[in-house]
Structure formats: structure tokens, C-alpha cells
Amino acid sequence: MPSERHKRNCSFVAARIRLGVPRADGRRAGERDRQVHLVVLPDDRPAPPVLETLCGDPLAREATELLDHIAGMPCVRCLAQVPDAGRAARDNCRSA
């Protein structure tokens, strides 16, 4: 089944902005800015320069740390998208 293959070729990872990274408003990212987002990444390619989170917020890869688990405050909007995440993983992997 093609969808089974696509599911195996993608991973869900947690990601958050790195501490001290300059923000668009000029200040440095502090702990309150470091929500943990969920991102779907293909297993067979490197992470793209801009990570698309389940909530839709783009994260610049060079300013983001990838985590192997949720550590800190999770993004509520990402968590609300988890029931649809399986479909998102299949769609993201198919389009790549």
C-alpha cells in the first residue's frame, strides 16, 4: 500500500526556537518564546531550511533545535492538529 510506505518514510519531531535567537521584534528569544511545536519530516532527506509546524507557524531551521521528545510547554495549536497529523505526514511525504 502506498500510504503505508509514506507513513514509514516520515517522522514526527518536536522543535522549538533556540534560546537567545534574535526575534523579528528585535529582542532575543527567552524561555517564554520556546513553545515546543510538532513537525513532520521525511526520513530520507535532510530537514528543509524552513520547518512547517502542524499549527502552521514556520520555523527557520538554523534558529531551531530538534528534540527527541516534548520538553517544555507544547504548542496547543500543534496538539489540536494531532488527530490530522497522520494525513499531514502522508501529504507532506507525497508532495516531496
C-alpha angles and dihedrals in degrees: 000000000000095000090055090055092049092051091055092049094059135066133198112226134178116237137181138173114269118253113263097017112145113254128212091258091058100253126108121256112261132188093278089059094054104089112163111242129192118237131185111222129181113242095217099055137049119262112278120245090254118041117212111216124209089250091053099250111136116226121199106234095221090055095044134083119210115221131201090218140013106278113174134000111351120220106255092208091055091049090051088057096053095098087059094041095096090058091046091052092052092046094047093048094046093051094049 
